[in-house]
Amino acid sequence: MSLAIWQECLAQLKDELSKSDFSTWLRPLQAGYANSVLSLYSPNKFTSDWVRNNFMEIIENKVKLLAQVEDPNHSIQIRLLVGKPESTETAPTATPIAPQLNTNHPWQGVSKADPVAHKSNLIKRFTFDNFVEGKSNNFAIATTQQIAENPGGVYNPLFLYAHPGLGKTHLLHAVGNAIVAENPDSKVVYIRSERFVQDMINAIRNNTIEQFKEYYASLDALLIDDIHFFAGKERSQEVLFQTFNSMLDGHQQVILTSDRFPKEIEGIDERLRTRFGWGLSIPIDPPELETRVAILISKAEERGLTLPDDVAFFIAKRLTITDVRVLEGAIANISAKAQFTGQDITISLVQDALRDMLAVHTKQTTIDNIQKVVAEHYRIKISDMASKRRTRTVARPRQIAMALAKELTQHSLPEIGEAFGGRDHTTVLHACRKVAELRNENNDIQEDYKILIRTLSM
């Protein structure tokens, strides 16, 4: 079963790491198992050293945790080698382990009166201290920090929603770790929605569904990631509904995340949607330029790199994305390029290391595309972007499109003005200043701008 544990470990790491990190360093690893030793084989020494220095700790922690779930008395050692698995070792399997309910599961054969061993699933390295704060997420951070100080007492339930890669999972683990740090006896569990559903199905098969419900209802805090996964799963929603009600009645903290606002999740029972809205729903917006710079510098420091400010601003301006994992992937590529060539990290090296990534992003974020997206959002004609019409219904979207072109592309003010019907660069500058002013004064304009940024950065 230990190779299945490795496959489950890989599945979890795929969700937690950037696509670039996972594909470059972990996907090439092959696994072999013999005599309670899990051997991980890398194709070369460079990859082996990189994995050992950057990922070995998290791999060891996950494998240890998964092994304990399978068998509390089972201890696995991990070796990192160069080469391929030996013929005497068990061949790898591509089938991830499915959670099987048995006597090792904490809810098996217990009642509310029994002491229950709770497996938190918290990732210790995800804390508030290493979460980069900016205008886009400061409200979410402040709220979760308050919850950590008084779980169940304020903002219950809390619903965090954002596009993938903006830090929802990090904040869940951060608040969970903070609760446990404040009170080590707290029973806190983090779980992904698909795992909750799989465990529930197995509980039904094993006639332990009541113990399953009691287990979750006995927690001090339940942190469920990607709640939209419950869409269309009626029985799972019913169990979640009962657990939700029981925990809220007991003033136990519930925090949920999704990739969309609660009312926008299709296939979710209206009763659940209503309860999601009982507490506080907070969006996490895409990071603005300054926050992207801070994230890049922070991720570089985690790898022991010093990222010059001019390089960080160059990357942040060129990669105006919503998924922070893309920024992490960019740092991974830059780090590998610098280590492999022995060169200093400069804009020239970055242009070489991120050549394909920058090309794709530049192709996606064009003035034409910005005009198209803004026109569709405000339901005007694309031709209105270059027209001489000055009615507010046309002029305001045109100004917003100009401001977005200035923020998301590398075009100069004269070039942007030319794309909007041959307007002067001073007109573009006025539009940018006007939109900045309106975003501070008008919540509707601010929300529209955020939505358009998200749409154009996906």
GITAFEN-V753187 format. One record per residue. RES is the residue in three letters. PHI is phi in whole degrees, 0 to 359 (NA if undefined). PSI is psi as a letter, one per 30 degrees, with the letter a starting at -180 (* if undefined). Layout:
BEGIN
RES;PHI;PSI / RES;PHI;PSI
END
This chain:
BEGIN
MET;NA;f / SER;290;f / LEU;290;e / ALA;294;e / ILE;299;e / TRP;298;e / GLN;296;e / GLU;292;e / CYS;300;e / LEU;299;e / ALA;299;e / GLN;290;e / LEU;294;e / LYS;298;e / ASP;284;f / GLU;266;f / LEU;262;l / SER;293;l / LYS;302;e / SER;294;e / ASP;300;e / PHE;296;e / SER;292;e / THR;284;e / TRP;250;e / LEU;259;e / ARG;301;e / PRO;290;f / LEU;293;k / GLN;249;l / ALA;237;k / GLY;221;l / TYR;222;k / ALA;198;k / ASN;54;h / SER;63;g / VAL;240;k / LEU;265;j / SER;258;k / LEU;251;k / TYR;252;k / SER;257;l / PRO;288;f / ASN;204;l / LYS;293;e / PHE;300;e / THR;296;e / SER;301;e / ASP;297;e / TRP;294;e / VAL;297;e / ARG;298;e / ASN;281;f / ASN;244;f / PHE;232;f / MET;296;e / GLU;297;e / ILE;292;e / ILE;297;e / GLU;299;e / ASN;296;e / LYS;292;e / VAL;298;e / LYS;299;e / LEU;296;e / LEU;293;e / ALA;295;e / GLN;292;e / VAL;295;e / GLU;291;e / ASP;200;j / PRO;303;f / ASN;265;g / HIS;267;k / SER;246;k / ILE;240;k / GLN;262;k / ILE;239;k / ARG;242;k / LEU;246;j / LEU;232;l / VAL;251;k / GLY;132;b / LYS;228;l / PRO;302;k / GLU;285;l / SER;295;f / THR;280;f / GLU;272;l / THR;296;k / ALA;291;k / PRO;295;l / THR;237;k / ALA;268;g / THR;267;j / PRO;295;l / ILE;287;k / ALA;260;k / PRO;292;j / GLN;255;k / LEU;284;k / ASN;210;a / THR;293;f / ASN;277;f / HIS;282;k / PRO;298;f / TRP;271;f / GLN;291;j / GLY;72;g / VAL;241;l / SER;236;l / LYS;298;f / ALA;281;f / ASP;275;k / PRO;290;k / VAL;242;k / ALA;276;j / HIS;264;k / LYS;261;j / SER;288;e / ASN;65;g / LEU;287;k / ILE;266;j / LYS;298;f / ARG;283;f / PHE;271;j / THR;229;l / PHE;293;e / ASP;296;e / ASN;253;g / PHE;261;j / VAL;286;k / GLU;265;k / GLY;204;a / LYS;299;f / SER;287;f / ASN;225;g / ASN;295;e / PHE;293;e / ALA;296;e / ILE;295;e / ALA;299;e / THR;293;e / THR;293;e / GLN;293;e / GLN;295;e / ILE;296;e / ALA;300;e / GLU;281;f / ASN;213;i / PRO;298;k / GLY;84;f / GLY;263;f / VAL;223;k / TYR;50;i / ASN;231;j / PRO;279;l / LEU;250;k / PHE;238;j / LEU;257;k / TYR;225;k / ALA;187;l / HIS;295;l / PRO;303;k / GLY;87;g / LEU;255;g / GLY;107;g / LYS;300;e / THR;296;e / HIS;302;e / LEU;294;e / LEU;301;e / HIS;294;e / ALA;297;e / VAL;291;e / GLY;296;e / ASN;296;e / ALA;292;e / ILE;297;e / VAL;293;e / ALA;296;e / GLU;288;e / ASN;219;j / PRO;301;f / ASP;274;f / SER;297;k / LYS;262;j / VAL;242;k / VAL;229;k / TYR;259;k / ILE;210;k / ARG;281;k / SER;301;e / GLU;295;e / ARG;291;e / PHE;302;e / VAL;295;e / GLN;297;e / ASP;295;e / MET;295;e / ILE;300;e / ASN;293;e / ALA;295;e / ILE;296;e / ARG;299;e / ASN;262;g / ASN;56;h / THR;236;g / ILE;295;e / GLU;293;e / GLN;296;e / PHE;300;e / LYS;296;e / GLU;296;e / TYR;301;e / TYR;289;e / ALA;288;f / SER;269;g / LEU;283;l / ASP;275;e / ALA;208;k / LEU;240;k / LEU;244;j / ILE;248;k / ASP;265;k / ASP;59;i / ILE;296;f / HIS;296;f / PHE;295;f / PHE;285;f / ALA;305;k / GLY;82;f / LYS;257;i / GLU;296;e / ARG;294;e / SER;296;e / GLN;296;e / GLU;295;e / VAL;295;e / LEU;297;e / PHE;300;e / GLN;295;e / THR;296;e / PHE;302;e / ASN;299;e / SER;299;e / MET;289;e / LEU;293;e / ASP;298;e / GLY;269;g / HIS;57;h / GLN;262;k / GLN;287;k / VAL;233;k / ILE;233;k / LEU;236;l / THR;231;l / SER;204;l / ASP;269;g / ARG;207;l / PHE;298;k / PRO;311;e / LYS;292;f / GLU;266;f / ILE;277;j / GLU;281;l / GLY;82;g / ILE;253;k / ASP;305;k / GLU;300;e / ARG;298;e / LEU;293;e / ARG;301;e / THR;297;e / ARG;290;e / PHE;302;e / GLY;272;g / TRP;294;e / GLY;262;b / LEU;236;k / SER;247;k / ILE;233;k / PRO;276;l / ILE;247;j / ASP;272;l / PRO;300;k / PRO;292;k / GLU;284;l / LEU;307;e / GLU;298;e / THR;290;e / ARG;298;e / VAL;298;e / ALA;297;e / ILE;296;e / LEU;300;e / ILE;296;e / SER;295;e / LYS;294;e / ALA;293;e / GLU;298;e / GLU;298;f / ARG;263;g / GLY;77;g / LEU;254;k / THR;254;j / LEU;260;j / PRO;303;k / ASP;301;e / ASP;295;e / VAL;290;e / ALA;299;e / PHE;292;e / PHE;300;e / ILE;295;e / ALA;297;e / LYS;286;e / ARG;275;f / LEU;251;i / THR;269;i / ILE;255;l / THR;265;f / ASP;268;j / VAL;298;f / ARG;297;f / VAL;294;e / LEU;295;e / GLU;298;e / GLY;296;e / ALA;297;e / ILE;296;e / ALA;298;e / ASN;295;e / ILE;296;e / SER;299;e / ALA;296;e / LYS;295;e / ALA;294;e / GLN;291;e / PHE;288;e / THR;266;f / GLY;76;g / GLN;271;l / ASP;289;l / ILE;277;j / THR;231;l / ILE;299;e / SER;298;e / LEU;296;e / VAL;297;e / GLN;300;e / ASP;286;e / ALA;293;e / LEU;250;g / ARG;308;e / ASP;292;e / MET;298;e / LEU;293;e / ALA;296;e / VAL;296;e / HIS;293;e / THR;297;e / LYS;294;e / GLN;285;e / THR;260;i / THR;243;l / ILE;297;e / ASP;301;e / ASN;292;e / ILE;299;e / GLN;300;e / LYS;295;e / VAL;294;e / VAL;294;e / ALA;298;e / GLU;295;e / HIS;296;e / TYR;263;g / ARG;58;h / ILE;238;l / LYS;279;k / ILE;299;e / SER;297;f / ASP;294;f / MET;295;f / ALA;252;g / SER;280;l / LYS;265;g / ARG;297;k / ARG;239;g / THR;297;k / ARG;300;e / THR;298;f / VAL;254;e / ALA;296;e / ARG;293;e / PRO;301;e / ARG;296;e / GLN;297;e / ILE;297;e / ALA;296;e / MET;296;e / ALA;297;e / LEU;294;e / ALA;297;e / LYS;294;e / GLU;281;e / LEU;258;f / THR;238;l / GLN;262;g / HIS;288;k / SER;283;l / LEU;301;e / PRO;299;e / GLU;294;e / ILE;293;e / GLY;300;e / GLU;298;e / ALA;288;f / PHE;252;h / GLY;84;g / GLY;73;h / ARG;282;l / ASP;287;l / HIS;296;f / THR;292;f / THR;293;e / VAL;294;e / LEU;298;e / HIS;298;e / ALA;298;e / CYS;298;e / ARG;293;e / LYS;295;e / VAL;294;e / ALA;299;e / GLU;294;e / LEU;295;e / ARG;296;e / ASN;281;f / GLU;258;f / ASN;237;j / ASN;296;e / ASP;294;e / ILE;295;e / GLN;299;e / GLU;293;e / ASP;302;e / TYR;298;e / LYS;296;e / ILE;297;e / LEU;294;e / ILE;300;e / ARG;299;e / THR;297;e / LEU;284;f / SER;264;f / MET;284;*
END
